[in-house]
Amino acid sequence: MLQVERLGIRYGAVEAVDNLTFHVPDSTCVALIGSNGAGKSSVLKGIMGLASATGSIRLGNTDLGGLKSHQRVSAGIALSPEGRHVFADMSVKENLLVGAAGHDREALVTEMFGLFPRLGEREKQIAGSMSGGEQQMLAIARALMSKPKLLMLDEPTMGLAPIIVDQVIVLINVLKKRGLSILLAEQNAEMALEVAEHAYVLETGRLKREGASADLARDPAIQEDYLGL
Amino acid sequence: MLDLFLQQSMNGFAQGMSYALIALGLTMVFGVLHIINFAHGEVYMVGALGAVLAATYLGAPYFVVLGVGIVVGMALAWLIALAGIGKVLDRKDGSSTVLLTTFAISIILYEAVVTFFGPTPLRIEGIPGRSEFGQTVVTNQRLFVIAVGLFVLAGIEFVLRRSDIGRQIRALASSAFAAQVVGINVERIRVVTFVAAGALAGLTGALMVPITLFSPTIGHSIIINAFVVVVIGGMGSAAGAVVCGIALGLLEAYVAIFMPQQFASALIYALLLVTLLIRPKGLFGRARA
């Protein structure tokens, strides 16, 4: 699905991501884990066209290099950003419609309300007045409105209560079963390794480890550095 | 006294509507592009000039003249967006640079019009006749300005709330980052907003020119008041621009009952100063996320 090779991202003199190669297979969840500042969000921004990047980024047969963000969304990439970034002054339904693709948008909204019943109950509520968990659900639903092939989730559990984190995990599993590929950037390594099949561990923008999530979860170094064991 | 009050209310409402329409364009551009368009007043002036030329040289009926004003405003705004904004905005300190490029464009436009058409005021006929409401007599052109203004404001509200392009404009005004994330073509929406503001300015020029007459300085006069309206209303607030624009027109008209026009200007700037001191974000402004 997604092939990233030799990805490099710089902010002025700061090298945020250096020579990173990874891929996300079809219908699987791949996690990028690492502490704050490891470069996870920069990777997602680079893929989305929100940060200028070197290297190669391909989605299926489409080379995303040189495409603008809206063209990458049309190609099949969607991002639920860190901090949610919902349109605070707009209603839940308007937030969904603004991210919608194609002509069957009302049907897509109905589908999202089926997937996120809480949003359906709050259809007309102003997004900025909702709780953090509800805004997170809205950010994910809004990303799904573009009917993506690859969904990127940036810190979807940050600041959320454990019960909401469990809901996010359930949701990711549902989306995988629907055939969606997911790239998850997460500081919460325990959660990420639980939900993803494969994970890449980043440190100061470089790849430190990679492997099947189950193997990484058993690795003593990962347990000590990222799982607090 | 009541008759004079009613008379001034109608006059002030029509003038205030022109402030509201110009300020709305300014504040939309600020809200979406985060720039201050110094050339907006000249778009109003050139729209009015287009109306004068269409009426004078082509003998076009007034409704066609209004269309000419809109088209001229849109075309000029598009050219300004192309020449002075598109290539500049995304650079480092782009917003500050745009302030200078639009200021330069406003001077070029003003000097060009003075050079080609001279400073002599020009006038055209709008909607003829006047209407009487008891002792209050209002020109039909002023009533037309009010009616068209209300229709346009309702139309803009409808488009912003109900259409895809309107939702995209509001989304971009809310967060440029999130707008990119959801796949909005940000550059396209910026140009659409800028051209729509130009259409508003051109239309307002064509609406007001039968009342104010045309001279190359009309852009300067209205843009200063529109800036006051936008600041008092709250930068980026459409409601603030409309309410404060109409309120400013009414205030000018009421003050003119009691004192010379120059004092009205002094009072308006005093209000601006007080607003900036007490509520720097303006009456309808809110802190941005």
Interface residues (C-beta under 8 A of the other chain):
Chain A: M48 G49 L50 K68 S69 H70 R72 V73 S74 A78 L79 P81 H85 V86 F87 A88 D89 M90 E94 L97 V98 G99 A101 G128 R142 A143 M145 S146
Chain B: D164 R167 Q168 R170 A171 S174 S175 F177 A178 Q180 V181 V182 G183 I184 N185 V186 A289
